[in-house]
Amino acid sequence: MPKPIQSIERASAVLLLLSGRTRRLSLAEVAGELGLPKGTVYGIMRTLLSVGFVEQDPESGKYRRNVAVESSSLVNSVSNCIGERVSCRSTVAHVVAEKSYIDEHQ
């Protein structure tokens, strides 16, 4: 079995942590709960922000999962395939396509 991609595992862990939470979390809280360096979490959050999977409160700087994608079956599928350690290439491609479609039709 191919070795899992660490960055995708970590991004998935961030999304799972933020899922279903009612309050926003700071960068330090996310890093602490996942046992990751703040710099690593910052890079993940910056990427998740750019693709619209998380939102950042402009006043507090805290993060939450984007409500618009919270119920997306494709985002949940990415989390599931990472958890099951199976090939996610086609699922990730579908997520990117869905995000592009949403952006074009907003």
C-alpha positions in Angstrom: 0.0 0.0 0.0 1.4 3.5 -0.9 2.5 5.7 1.9 -0.2 8.3 2.9 0.3 11.9 2.1 1.1 13.7 5.4 -0.2 17.1 4.4 -3.6 15.7 3.3 -3.8 13.7 6.6 -3.1 16.9 8.6 -5.6 19.0 6.6 -8.2 16.3 7.1 -7.5 16.3 10.8 -8.0 20.1 10.9 -11.4 19.8 9.0 -12.5 17.0 11.3 -11.6 19.0 14.4 -13.5 22.0 13.1 -16.6 19.9 12.1 -19.7 20.4 14.1 -18.2 23.0 16.5 -20.3 26.0 17.4 -17.4 28.2 18.5 -14.4 29.2 16.4 -10.9 28.1 17.3 -7.7 30.0 17.4 -4.6 28.8 15.5 -3.0 28.0 18.9 -6.0 25.9 19.9 -6.0 23.9 16.7 -2.3 23.4 16.9 -2.5 22.3 20.6 -5.4 19.9 20.0 -3.7 18.3 17.1 -0.2 18.3 18.5 1.1 20.2 15.4 3.5 23.2 15.2 1.6 26.5 14.8 3.5 27.2 11.6 2.3 24.0 10.1 -1.3 24.7 11.1 -1.0 28.3 9.7 0.0 26.9 6.3 -2.9 24.4 6.4 -5.4 27.1 7.4 -4.1 29.5 4.7 -4.7 26.8 2.1 -8.1 25.7 3.5 -9.1 29.4 3.5 -8.0 29.9 -0.1 -10.2 26.9 -1.3 -13.1 28.0 0.9 -13.2 25.0 3.3 -12.7 27.2 6.4 -13.7 30.8 7.4 -11.7 33.2 9.6 -13.4 35.8 11.7 -11.8 39.2 10.7 -12.0 40.5 14.3 -10.9 37.6 16.4 -8.8 35.8 13.8 -10.4 32.5 14.9 -11.4 29.7 12.5 -14.4 27.5 11.8 -15.3 25.2 9.0 -17.2 27.0 6.2 -20.9 26.5 6.7 -21.4 26.3 2.9 -19.3 23.2 2.7 -20.1 21.7 6.2 -22.7 19.3 4.7 -20.8 18.6 1.5 -20.7 14.9 1.0 -17.5 15.3 -1.0 -15.7 17.1 1.8 -16.8 14.4 4.1 -15.7 11.8 1.6 -12.2 13.2 1.6 -12.1 12.9 5.4 -13.4 9.4 5.2 -11.0 8.2 2.6 -8.1 9.6 4.6 -9.3 7.8 7.7 -9.6 4.6 5.7 -6.2 5.2 4.0 -7.6 4.5 0.5 -6.9 6.3 -2.7 -8.4 9.8 -2.6 -7.3 11.1 -5.9 -10.7 10.9 -7.6 -12.5 12.3 -4.5 -10.1 15.2 -4.3 -10.6 16.0 -8.0 -14.4 16.0 -7.4 -14.1 18.3 -4.4 -12.0 20.8 -6.5 -14.5 20.6 -9.3 -17.4 21.2 -6.9 -15.6 24.2 -5.4 -14.9 25.7 -8.8 -18.6 25.2 -9.8 -19.8 26.8 -6.6 -17.4 29.8 -7.1 -18.7 30.3 -10.7 -22.3 30.2 -9.7 -22.3 32.5 -6.6 
